[in-house]
Amino acid sequence: MILHGTLGKRHRRTALAAGLVFTVWFAWFLVTWLGLPDSYPAPLCPSDVPPWWPSFIPA
């Protein structure tokens, strides 16, 4: 609503691009900051590669 009120009346594509950039940034922020536990990497996975990961696929 803020973008539409400020940019959308004159620059519709700019408002759309700014909204898309903000949405991607906010999703990245939520996943990396809130979704990452403090105990990462886990004790079962000290090399950041799970034990079940196939060796022929680079990690």
N, C-alpha and C positions, 0 to 999 in steps of 0.2 A: 504494500500500500504506500509506503514511503517513497519507493522508487517511482511508482506510477504518478504520485503527486508531484514529485520534483522533476523527474526526467521524462516521464511517459507522455506528458502533454506535448512536448516539443520533439524529443528524440526517443522515439519508441524503441528502435533497435539498441540504442545505448542503454536504456532501462532494462531491456531483456538481457543484454550481455552482462550488465552489472549484477542483475539478479542471479544469473547462472554462475558467475564467478563467486559470488557470495555463498550460494548454496553448496558449491563444490568445496569451497574453503571450510564452511561450517561442518559439512559432513566429514571432511578429513580431520578437523579438530576434534569432533566427537569420537571418532574411531581411534585416533592415536592417543589423545589425552585421557579420555574417560574410559576407553575400552582396554587400555593396557594395564595389566595388573602390576603391582609393585614387585612381585616376585619373579618378573620376567628377566632372564630366561628361567624356565622351570628346572628344578633339580633333576628331573628325568631326562631333560633335553639340554645339557650344558652347551653343546655346540650349535644350538639353534636349529638343529636338523632332527626331526623325530626319528625314533628307532625304526619305524615302519617305512620310512621314505626309501624308495628304490635307488640303488647306487648309480644306475645308468642315467638318472635325471639329475642335472646339476642343481644344487640348492643355493 
